[in-house]
Protein backbone atom coordinates (compact mmCIF):
# COMPACT_ATOMS: atom_id res chain seq x y z
CA UNK A 1 0.00 0.00 0.00
CA UNK A 2 2.79 2.41 0.88
CA UNK A 3 4.52 1.77 -2.43
CA UNK A 4 1.38 2.65 -4.35
CA UNK A 5 0.88 5.97 -2.60
CA UNK A 6 4.51 7.09 -2.49
CA UNK A 7 4.81 8.16 -6.18
CA UNK A 8 1.78 10.48 -5.91
CA UNK A 9 3.10 11.86 -2.62
CA UNK A 10 6.46 12.54 -4.28
CA UNK A 11 4.74 14.31 -7.20
CA UNK A 12 2.67 16.48 -4.87
CA UNK A 13 5.80 17.43 -2.95
CA UNK A 14 7.33 18.52 -6.28
CA UNK A 15 4.14 20.42 -7.20
CA UNK A 16 4.18 22.20 -3.82
CA UNK A 17 7.83 23.08 -4.40
CA UNK A 18 7.00 24.26 -7.93
CA UNK A 19 4.20 26.49 -6.63
CA UNK A 20 6.52 27.85 -3.96
CA UNK A 21 9.34 28.67 -6.35
CA UNK A 22 6.83 30.31 -8.74
CA UNK A 23 5.62 32.50 -5.88
CA UNK A 24 9.21 33.23 -4.84
CA UNK A 25 10.01 34.59 -8.31
CA UNK A 26 6.71 36.49 -8.35
CA UNK A 27 7.16 38.24 -4.99
CA UNK A 28 10.85 38.97 -5.63
CA UNK A 29 9.90 40.72 -8.86
CA UNK A 30 6.93 42.49 -7.24
CA UNK A 31 9.38 44.01 -4.76
CA UNK A 32 10.52 46.40 -7.53
CA UNK A 33 6.96 47.29 -8.59
CA UNK A 34 5.47 50.54 -7.30
CA UNK A 35 1.85 51.51 -6.80
CA UNK A 36 0.60 48.10 -5.69
CA UNK A 37 -1.26 47.02 -2.52
CA UNK A 38 0.85 46.54 0.60
CA UNK A 39 -0.28 42.92 0.95
CA UNK A 40 1.71 42.14 -2.20
CA UNK A 41 4.94 43.03 -0.42
CA UNK A 42 6.73 42.00 2.76
CA UNK A 43 5.21 43.33 5.95
CA UNK A 44 7.21 46.25 7.30
CA UNK A 45 10.12 44.84 9.35
CA UNK A 46 9.55 47.42 12.07
CA UNK A 47 6.03 46.18 12.75
CA UNK A 48 4.36 42.98 13.92
CA UNK A 49 2.46 41.16 11.22
CA UNK A 50 2.79 39.26 7.97
CA UNK A 51 1.43 39.10 4.44
CA UNK A 52 1.30 36.08 2.15
CA UNK A 53 4.70 37.23 0.82
CA UNK A 54 6.22 36.48 4.23
CA UNK A 55 5.10 32.85 3.93
CA UNK A 56 6.93 32.10 0.66
CA UNK A 57 10.41 31.56 2.15
CA UNK A 58 9.15 29.40 5.04
CA UNK A 59 7.13 27.41 2.49
CA UNK A 60 10.39 26.54 0.78
CA UNK A 61 11.89 25.52 4.13
CA UNK A 62 8.79 23.43 4.86
CA UNK A 63 8.80 21.60 1.53
CA UNK A 64 12.57 21.05 1.79
CA UNK A 65 11.87 19.31 5.09
CA UNK A 66 9.36 17.04 3.35
CA UNK A 67 11.99 16.18 0.76
CA UNK A 68 14.62 15.04 3.26
CA UNK A 69 12.99 11.68 4.20
CA UNK A 70 12.22 11.01 0.53
CA UNK A 71 15.79 11.63 -0.61
CA UNK A 72 17.73 10.16 2.33
CA UNK A 73 15.20 7.36 2.75
CA UNK A 74 15.86 6.20 -0.80
CA UNK A 75 19.63 6.25 -0.21
CA UNK A 76 19.28 4.30 3.02
CA UNK A 77 17.04 1.75 1.30
CA UNK A 78 19.66 1.42 -1.44
CA UNK A 79 22.20 0.40 1.20
CA UNK A 80 24.24 3.60 1.56
CA UNK A 81 26.51 3.51 4.60
CA UNK A 82 26.70 6.10 7.37
CA UNK A 83 29.91 7.58 5.99
CA UNK A 84 28.43 8.03 2.51
CA UNK A 85 25.26 9.57 3.96
CA UNK A 86 27.20 12.02 6.12
CA UNK A 87 29.45 12.97 3.22
CA UNK A 88 26.41 13.60 1.02
CA UNK A 89 24.72 15.74 3.67
CA UNK A 90 27.88 17.75 4.28
CA UNK A 91 28.51 18.22 0.56
CA UNK A 92 24.96 19.43 -0.08
CA UNK A 93 24.85 21.69 2.99
CA UNK A 94 28.22 23.33 2.35
CA UNK A 95 27.35 23.78 -1.34
CA UNK A 96 24.16 25.64 -0.42
CA UNK A 97 26.08 27.83 2.04
CA UNK A 98 28.70 28.71 -0.58
CA UNK A 99 26.08 29.50 -3.22
CA UNK A 100 24.26 31.69 -0.72
CA UNK A 101 27.40 33.62 0.20
CA UNK A 102 28.38 34.14 -3.45
CA UNK A 103 24.91 35.45 -4.32
CA UNK A 104 24.58 37.72 -1.30
CA UNK A 105 27.93 39.41 -2.08
CA UNK A 106 27.07 40.39 -5.66
CA UNK A 107 25.50 43.67 -4.58
CA UNK A 108 28.69 44.62 -2.72
CA UNK A 109 31.07 44.44 -5.68
CA UNK A 110 33.13 47.64 -6.07
CA UNK A 111 33.54 48.09 -9.82
CA UNK A 112 36.79 50.04 -9.77
CA UNK A 113 38.49 47.78 -7.22
CA UNK A 114 37.25 44.51 -8.75
CA UNK A 115 37.82 45.54 -12.34
CA UNK A 116 34.33 44.81 -13.59
CA UNK A 117 30.73 45.82 -13.04
CA UNK A 118 28.93 44.02 -10.23
CA UNK A 119 26.30 42.72 -12.66
CA UNK A 120 28.96 41.22 -14.93
CA UNK A 121 30.66 39.65 -11.92
CA UNK A 122 27.31 38.23 -10.86
CA UNK A 123 26.43 36.82 -14.29
CA UNK A 124 29.79 35.06 -14.60
CA UNK A 125 29.57 33.56 -11.11
CA UNK A 126 25.95 32.40 -11.53
CA UNK A 127 26.63 30.80 -14.92
CA UNK A 128 29.67 29.03 -13.43
CA UNK A 129 27.47 27.75 -10.55
CA UNK A 130 24.91 26.46 -13.07
CA UNK A 131 27.52 24.50 -15.01
CA UNK A 132 29.28 23.22 -11.91
CA UNK A 133 26.12 21.64 -10.51
CA UNK A 134 24.58 20.65 -13.84
CA UNK A 135 23.76 17.01 -14.46
CA UNK A 136 23.45 17.16 -18.27
CA UNK A 137 27.08 16.15 -18.62
CA UNK A 138 28.52 12.79 -17.66
CA UNK A 139 31.87 11.06 -17.25
CA UNK A 140 35.04 12.94 -18.12
CA UNK A 141 33.11 15.75 -19.76
CA UNK A 142 31.33 16.49 -16.52
CA UNK A 143 34.58 16.45 -14.56
CA UNK A 144 36.17 18.85 -17.07
CA UNK A 145 33.17 21.21 -16.93
CA UNK A 146 33.23 21.18 -13.13
CA UNK A 147 36.97 21.90 -13.04
CA UNK A 148 36.61 24.85 -15.41
CA UNK A 149 33.55 26.15 -13.51
CA UNK A 150 35.35 25.83 -10.16
CA UNK A 151 38.38 27.68 -11.57
CA UNK A 152 36.15 30.50 -12.79
CA UNK A 153 34.42 30.78 -9.40
CA UNK A 154 37.74 30.80 -7.54
CA UNK A 155 39.12 33.47 -9.85
CA UNK A 156 36.02 35.64 -9.36
CA UNK A 157 36.34 35.23 -5.59
CA UNK A 158 40.03 36.17 -5.85
CA UNK A 159 39.38 39.45 -7.71
CA UNK A 160 36.33 40.37 -5.62
CA UNK A 161 36.63 43.63 -3.73
CA UNK A 162 33.99 45.59 -1.85
CA UNK A 163 34.07 48.74 0.24
CA UNK A 164 36.03 51.80 -0.88
CA UNK A 165 39.54 52.57 -2.10
CA UNK A 166 40.37 53.88 1.39
CA UNK A 167 38.77 50.94 3.14
CA UNK A 168 38.55 47.96 0.74
CA UNK A 169 36.76 44.82 1.81
CA UNK A 170 36.37 41.24 0.70
CA UNK A 171 33.62 38.65 0.72
CA UNK A 172 31.47 38.35 3.85
CA UNK A 173 28.86 35.85 4.92
CA UNK A 174 26.48 38.73 5.73
CA UNK A 175 23.05 37.10 6.28
CA UNK A 176 24.01 34.08 4.10
CA UNK A 177 21.36 34.75 1.47
CA UNK A 178 18.19 32.69 0.96
CA UNK A 179 20.10 29.66 -0.35
CA UNK A 180 22.53 29.84 2.55
CA UNK A 181 19.74 29.99 5.14
CA UNK A 182 18.20 26.92 3.52
CA UNK A 183 21.63 25.28 3.74
CA UNK A 184 21.89 25.79 7.51
CA UNK A 185 18.39 24.42 8.10
CA UNK A 186 19.12 21.49 5.79
CA UNK A 187 22.25 20.53 7.71
CA UNK A 188 20.35 20.54 11.01
CA UNK A 189 17.40 18.55 9.69
CA UNK A 190 19.30 16.06 7.57
CA UNK A 191 21.40 15.18 10.63
CA UNK A 192 18.21 14.94 12.71
CA UNK A 193 16.70 12.50 10.22
CA UNK A 194 19.91 10.49 10.03
CA UNK A 195 19.81 10.15 13.83
CA UNK A 196 16.07 9.65 14.29
CA UNK A 197 15.25 7.86 11.01
CA UNK A 198 11.44 7.64 11.04
CA UNK A 199 10.97 7.68 14.79
CA UNK A 200 8.20 10.28 15.10
CA UNK A 201 8.86 10.94 18.79
CA UNK A 202 12.44 11.89 18.03
CA UNK A 203 11.47 13.95 14.96
CA UNK A 204 8.86 15.95 16.88
CA UNK A 205 11.28 16.35 19.80
CA UNK A 206 13.89 17.66 17.39
CA UNK A 207 11.41 20.19 15.97
CA UNK A 208 10.54 21.38 19.47
CA UNK A 209 14.24 21.62 20.35
CA UNK A 210 14.85 23.87 17.33
CA UNK A 211 11.98 26.15 18.36
CA UNK A 212 13.24 26.35 21.94
CA UNK A 213 16.64 27.48 20.65
CA UNK A 214 15.01 30.77 19.70
CA UNK A 215 13.89 31.37 23.28
CA UNK A 216 17.32 30.36 24.60
CA UNK A 217 18.92 32.77 22.14
CA UNK A 218 16.64 35.61 23.20
CA UNK A 219 17.44 34.74 26.81
CA UNK A 220 21.11 35.47 26.17
CA UNK A 221 22.38 31.90 26.52
CA UNK A 222 24.45 32.21 23.33
CA UNK A 223 25.94 35.61 24.00
CA UNK A 224 24.99 39.06 22.78
CA UNK A 225 22.84 38.88 19.68
CA UNK A 226 22.94 35.09 19.67
CA UNK A 227 25.89 35.03 17.29
CA UNK A 228 28.91 32.76 17.04
CA UNK A 229 31.78 35.12 16.12
CA UNK A 230 29.32 37.21 14.10
CA UNK A 231 28.72 34.39 11.61
CA UNK A 232 25.34 33.03 12.61
CA UNK A 233 22.26 33.85 14.61
CA UNK A 234 21.60 30.64 16.48
CA UNK A 235 17.97 31.44 17.23
CA UNK A 236 17.27 31.96 13.54
CA UNK A 237 19.38 29.53 11.50
CA UNK A 238 19.44 26.69 14.04
CA UNK A 239 16.18 27.74 15.70
CA UNK A 240 13.16 29.06 13.80
CA UNK A 241 14.25 28.16 10.26
CA UNK A 242 15.21 24.64 11.28
CA UNK A 243 11.90 24.28 13.15
CA UNK A 244 9.93 25.13 10.02
CA UNK A 245 11.89 22.60 7.97
CA UNK A 246 11.52 19.96 10.71
CA UNK A 247 7.75 20.59 10.69
CA UNK A 248 7.61 19.65 7.01
CA UNK A 249 9.59 16.50 7.72
CA UNK A 250 7.33 15.61 10.66
CA UNK A 251 4.17 16.12 8.58
CA UNK A 252 5.34 13.82 5.80
CA UNK A 253 6.55 11.12 8.20
CA UNK A 254 3.30 11.30 10.17
CA UNK A 255 1.37 10.68 6.96
CA UNK A 256 3.68 7.84 6.06
CA UNK A 257 3.17 6.24 9.48
CA UNK A 258 -0.61 6.43 9.12
CA UNK A 259 -0.40 4.79 5.72
CA UNK A 260 1.80 2.07 7.18
CA UNK A 261 -0.87 1.42 9.83
CA UNK A 262 -3.64 1.27 7.22
CA UNK A 263 -5.14 4.41 8.74
CA UNK A 264 -5.25 6.53 5.59
CA UNK A 265 -8.81 7.60 6.39
CA UNK A 266 -7.45 9.56 9.37
CA UNK A 267 -4.81 11.55 7.46
CA UNK A 268 -7.09 14.52 6.78
CA UNK A 269 -8.17 14.69 10.43
CA UNK A 270 -4.54 14.61 11.58
CA UNK A 271 -3.67 17.46 9.22
CA UNK A 272 -6.61 19.47 10.59
CA UNK A 273 -5.40 18.90 14.15
CA UNK A 274 -1.85 19.95 13.24
CA UNK A 275 -3.15 23.05 11.47
CA UNK A 276 -5.33 24.08 14.40
CA UNK A 277 -2.51 23.46 16.88
CA UNK A 278 0.09 25.50 14.98
CA UNK A 279 -2.26 28.45 14.49
CA UNK A 280 -3.24 28.31 18.17
CA UNK A 281 0.39 28.12 19.28
CA UNK A 282 1.33 31.01 17.00
CA UNK A 283 -1.53 33.09 18.42
CA UNK A 284 -0.44 32.27 21.98
CA UNK A 285 3.19 33.25 21.30
CA UNK A 286 2.40 36.34 19.26
CA UNK A 287 2.36 38.68 22.30
CA UNK A 288 5.83 37.50 23.36
CA UNK A 289 7.96 38.46 20.35
CA UNK A 290 5.36 39.52 17.80
CA UNK A 291 5.19 38.33 14.21
CA UNK A 292 8.30 39.24 12.26
CA UNK A 293 9.90 37.45 9.32
CA UNK A 294 13.28 39.19 9.60
CA UNK A 295 13.57 38.29 13.29
CA UNK A 296 12.11 34.82 12.58
CA UNK A 297 9.92 35.02 15.68
CA UNK A 298 8.13 31.89 16.96
CA UNK A 299 4.76 33.44 16.08
CA UNK A 300 5.83 33.94 12.47
CA UNK A 301 7.30 30.43 12.35
CA UNK A 302 4.16 28.74 13.68
CA UNK A 303 1.74 30.73 11.53
CA UNK A 304 3.91 29.92 8.50
CA UNK A 305 3.84 26.19 9.32
CA UNK A 306 0.07 26.40 9.78
CA UNK A 307 -0.40 27.92 6.34
CA UNK A 308 2.00 25.43 4.73
CA UNK A 309 0.10 22.53 6.29
CA UNK A 310 -3.16 24.04 5.06
CA UNK A 311 -1.95 24.43 1.48
CA UNK A 312 -0.40 20.95 1.37
CA UNK A 313 -3.52 19.37 2.88
CA UNK A 314 -5.66 21.09 0.22
CA UNK A 315 -3.22 19.97 -2.47
CA UNK A 316 -3.50 16.41 -1.21
CA UNK A 317 -7.29 16.53 -1.53
CA UNK A 318 -7.07 17.38 -5.25
CA UNK A 319 -7.04 14.49 -7.67
CA UNK A 320 -4.24 15.07 -10.16
CA UNK A 321 -6.30 13.53 -12.94
CA UNK A 322 -8.89 16.26 -12.47
CA UNK A 323 -6.66 19.23 -13.31
CA UNK A 324 -4.64 20.40 -16.28
CA UNK A 325 -1.93 17.80 -16.82
CA UNK A 326 0.42 20.31 -18.48
CA UNK A 327 0.22 22.58 -15.46
CA UNK A 328 0.90 19.62 -13.16
CA UNK A 329 3.90 18.61 -15.28
CA UNK A 330 5.34 22.15 -15.39
CA UNK A 331 5.05 22.66 -11.64
CA UNK A 332 6.37 19.18 -10.88
CA UNK A 333 9.39 19.48 -13.20
CA UNK A 334 10.15 23.05 -12.12
CA UNK A 335 9.92 21.92 -8.50
CA UNK A 336 12.58 19.34 -9.26
CA UNK A 337 14.80 22.07 -10.72
CA UNK A 338 14.28 24.65 -7.96
CA UNK A 339 17.87 25.91 -7.70
CA UNK A 340 17.98 26.76 -11.40
CA UNK A 341 14.60 28.52 -11.11
CA UNK A 342 15.98 30.64 -8.29
CA UNK A 343 19.18 31.59 -10.15
CA UNK A 344 17.74 32.41 -13.60
CA UNK A 345 15.89 35.62 -12.60
CA UNK A 346 19.07 37.20 -11.21
CA UNK A 347 20.89 36.48 -14.47
CA UNK A 348 18.07 38.22 -16.34
CA UNK A 349 18.12 41.22 -13.99
CA UNK A 350 21.90 41.58 -14.24
CA UNK A 351 21.90 41.34 -18.05
CA UNK A 352 19.11 43.89 -18.20
CA UNK A 353 21.12 46.19 -15.94
CA UNK A 354 24.23 45.80 -18.10
CA UNK A 355 22.29 46.51 -21.28
CA UNK A 356 21.07 49.85 -20.00
CA UNK A 357 17.54 49.12 -21.20
CA UNK A 358 14.82 50.75 -19.10
CA UNK A 359 11.73 49.01 -20.49
CA UNK A 360 11.60 46.52 -17.63
CA UNK A 361 11.62 49.31 -15.05
CA UNK A 362 9.05 51.27 -17.04
CA UNK A 363 6.67 48.31 -16.81
CA UNK A 364 7.07 48.18 -13.01
CA UNK A 365 4.07 50.20 -11.91
CA UNK A 366 0.56 49.26 -10.78
CA UNK A 367 -1.44 46.60 -12.61
CA UNK A 368 1.08 46.60 -15.45
CA UNK A 369 3.81 45.70 -12.98
CA UNK A 370 1.70 42.91 -11.48
CA UNK A 371 1.08 41.44 -14.94
CA UNK A 372 4.80 41.79 -15.71
CA UNK A 373 5.71 39.84 -12.58
CA UNK A 374 3.11 37.12 -13.20
CA UNK A 375 4.27 36.59 -16.78
CA UNK A 376 7.93 36.65 -15.74
CA UNK A 377 7.39 34.08 -12.99
CA UNK A 378 5.43 31.88 -15.37
CA UNK A 379 8.06 32.04 -18.11
CA UNK A 380 10.94 31.26 -15.74
CA UNK A 381 9.03 28.36 -14.16
CA UNK A 382 8.10 26.90 -17.56
CA UNK A 383 11.65 27.35 -18.84
CA UNK A 384 13.11 25.51 -15.85
CA UNK A 385 10.58 22.71 -16.34
CA UNK A 386 11.57 22.37 -19.99
CA UNK A 387 15.27 22.39 -19.12
CA UNK A 388 14.67 19.65 -16.55
CA UNK A 389 12.82 17.61 -19.17
CA UNK A 390 15.87 17.73 -21.47
CA UNK A 391 18.03 16.76 -18.46
CA UNK A 392 19.46 20.25 -17.93
CA UNK A 393 19.07 20.31 -14.17
CA UNK A 394 21.03 21.35 -11.12
CA UNK A 395 21.73 19.02 -8.24
CA UNK A 396 23.87 19.84 -5.23
Beta strands, then each sheet from edge to edge (+ up, - down):
strand 1: 162-163
strand 2: 168-169
sheet 1: 1+ 2-
end
